Amino acid sequence: MTVDDEQDDRNDHIGASLASLRTYDVSQRHAHQLRRRCHTLLQTQPSRTRSIESAITTSFERVLGPALGVAWCLFYLVEISRRAAAAYGLLP
């Protein structure tokens, strides 16, 4: 028996074990309760709160995120330049 045969036997055993597992699902009554609870929460949230949250998200995505990225890149570029200058003896 080769190594590949042993691995195939092991995989067959694992596959058979997995195939014998029973599946469990949420009951229809519980699924309906969860959906009703989610719909209630979504509908009770005031529209003003939603607009404030979307404005904060939009401002972060459009302004703060890119600004942080640019600041990080500038810091990285300055540090690389400083180290390169030190390596070539341009800085004391």
N, C-alpha and C positions, 0 to 999 in steps of 0.2 A: 504494500500500500504506500502510495507516495504522499507527499505533504499536501498536494492539491486534493487528493482523495479524502484525506482526513479533514481538511477544511470544508469540503463539500458535505461530508457527513455531519460535521458540526453545524454547518449552515442549515442543512435539512432538519436537524433536530430542533434548532432554534425556530425555524420557520414553522415546524409542526406545533411547537409550543405556542407560538403566537397565534396560529390558526385556531387553536383550541380555546383561546380566550373568548369569553362572552362580551358582547358590547352592551354598554349601558347608555341610556339616553334619558333626558329630562322628561318627566311625565307631561302630558298635554296640559293638565291643570296647573302645574308649576310653571310651565313655559308661558301660559296665558297670564298668570299673575306677574311674572317678571316683565313681560311686555307692557302690561297695564301700568306697572310701577314706573317703568322707563318713560312711557308716553306722558304720564302725569308729571314727572319731573321736568321733562322737556317743555311741556306746555305752560308750567307755572313760572318758569324763569322770565322775569320782566324783560321787555324788549330793550329798555335803556341799558341794562346790565350787558346784554348781548352786544349792543353797539359799542359800549366802552371797551369790552374785551376784544372786539374785532379791531378797534382803533389802536389799542395797545399792541396787539399782535402785528397789525399792519405797520405801525411805526417801528417796531423792532425789526421786522423783516426788511423794511425799506431803508431805515436810517441807522439804527444802532448796530445791527448785525454786520453790515458792510463797514461801518466806521471802526468797529472792534477788529475786523479782519485787516483793514488798512493799517491800523495802529500796530498790530502784531507784526505785519510784514515790514513796516518801517523799523521797528525795534530790531527785528532779525537782521535786516540789511545793515543797520548801523553797527550792530555787534560783529557781523562778518567783516565789515570794512575795518573796524577797529582791530580785530584780531589779525587780519591780513596785513595791515600797516605795521603792527607790532612784530609780525613774523619777518617782514622785510626791513625792519630796523628804522621805520619812518617815525615811530613813536618812541619816546624815552622809556 
